[in-house]
Amino acid sequence: MGIVLRSLELKDAKYMHEWMQDDSVVHYLNKDFGKMTIKDCERFIVDGATSNTDYHQAIVNDENDEYLGTVSLKNIDRETRIAEFGITVRTCAMGTGAAYEAMCLIMRTGFAEFDLEDIYWYVNQDNVRALKFYDKHGFRRWQFDDVRRKLLPYYKENSHYIWFIEDKADSYATGRIK
């Protein structure tokens, strides 16, 4: 499946809402998405378009522009050249390669266009599906002390999180980013 990233559009709100209501998608996330409405999704789309610190993109099938999920760089700090990564895909996109392709595309954007040095994310240790995904694609898990040194003040002290950091040099060296 070929995918592209594009700006989120209001027509995506109903599909965003779909994954937000799917417990198999949101169970381990840090927000109670089940309470979100389609209006909340529309507000997120509109507000995200004007954010200086967040960059949200729709993951879409390049053949029919079908919304498959959202991939983001959040809390972009241009001074320290660090941002947080986030991704959520609809169940229909799971196992298709779309999530990994979108991840590589957003990282390329972060490193090339935003001149970031590090992109980080953390995963609930009980989220086996997500951890298998990141392990399968060779992303390195970081130890708490290393994360704390590299990411203060972004570090969140919580033993339930597994931390990942992708730096620009590693991304190019592994061929994830071309």
ChimeraX attribute file (.defattr): number of C-alpha atoms within 10 A of each C-alpha:
attribute: neighborCount
match mode: 1-to-1
recipient: residues
	/A:1	11
	/A:2	12
	/A:3	22
	/A:4	16
	/A:5	21
	/A:6	15
	/A:7	15
	/A:8	22
	/A:9	14
	/A:10	15
	/A:11	12
	/A:12	21
	/A:13	20
	/A:14	16
	/A:15	18
	/A:16	25
	/A:17	21
	/A:18	16
	/A:19	21
	/A:20	25
	/A:21	18
	/A:22	14
	/A:23	12
	/A:24	12
	/A:25	19
	/A:26	17
	/A:27	17
	/A:28	16
	/A:29	13
	/A:30	9
	/A:31	11
	/A:32	12
	/A:33	18
	/A:34	15
	/A:35	10
	/A:36	14
	/A:37	17
	/A:38	17
	/A:39	13
	/A:40	15
	/A:41	19
	/A:42	20
	/A:43	14
	/A:44	15
	/A:45	22
	/A:46	14
	/A:47	11
	/A:48	17
	/A:49	16
	/A:50	10
	/A:51	12
	/A:52	11
	/A:53	13
	/A:54	19
	/A:55	21
	/A:56	23
	/A:57	23
	/A:58	27
	/A:59	30
	/A:60	25
	/A:61	17
	/A:62	14
	/A:63	10
	/A:64	8
	/A:65	14
	/A:66	15
	/A:67	25
	/A:68	24
	/A:69	26
	/A:70	23
	/A:71	23
	/A:72	21
	/A:73	23
	/A:74	20
	/A:75	16
	/A:76	20
	/A:77	15
	/A:78	13
	/A:79	7
	/A:80	11
	/A:81	15
	/A:82	26
	/A:83	28
	/A:84	18
	/A:85	26
	/A:86	17
	/A:87	19
	/A:88	21
	/A:89	23
	/A:90	20
	/A:91	15
	/A:92	10
	/A:93	18
	/A:94	15
	/A:95	10
	/A:96	12
	/A:97	12
	/A:98	21
	/A:99	23
	/A:100	17
	/A:101	17
	/A:102	25
	/A:103	19
	/A:104	17
	/A:105	19
	/A:106	25
	/A:107	26
	/A:108	20
	/A:109	16
	/A:110	24
	/A:111	21
	/A:112	13
	/A:113	10
	/A:114	16
	/A:115	14
	/A:116	22
	/A:117	17
	/A:118	23
	/A:119	23
	/A:120	20
	/A:121	18
	/A:122	19
	/A:123	18
	/A:124	18
	/A:125	14
	/A:126	13
	/A:127	15
	/A:128	11
	/A:129	10
	/A:130	15
	/A:131	18
	/A:132	11
	/A:133	14
	/A:134	15
	/A:135	11
	/A:136	9
	/A:137	11
	/A:138	11
	/A:139	16
	/A:140	12
	/A:141	16
	/A:142	14
	/A:143	11
	/A:144	17
	/A:145	8
	/A:146	10
	/A:147	18
	/A:148	15
	/A:149	10
	/A:150	14
	/A:151	17
	/A:152	9
	/A:153	8
	/A:154	14
	/A:155	16
	/A:156	14
	/A:157	9
	/A:158	9
	/A:159	9
	/A:160	12
	/A:161	16
	/A:162	18
	/A:163	20
	/A:164	19
	/A:165	22
	/A:166	17
	/A:167	17
	/A:168	19
	/A:169	12
	/A:170	14
	/A:171	18
	/A:172	13
	/A:173	11
	/A:174	11
	/A:175	9
	/A:176	17
	/A:177	19
	/A:178	10
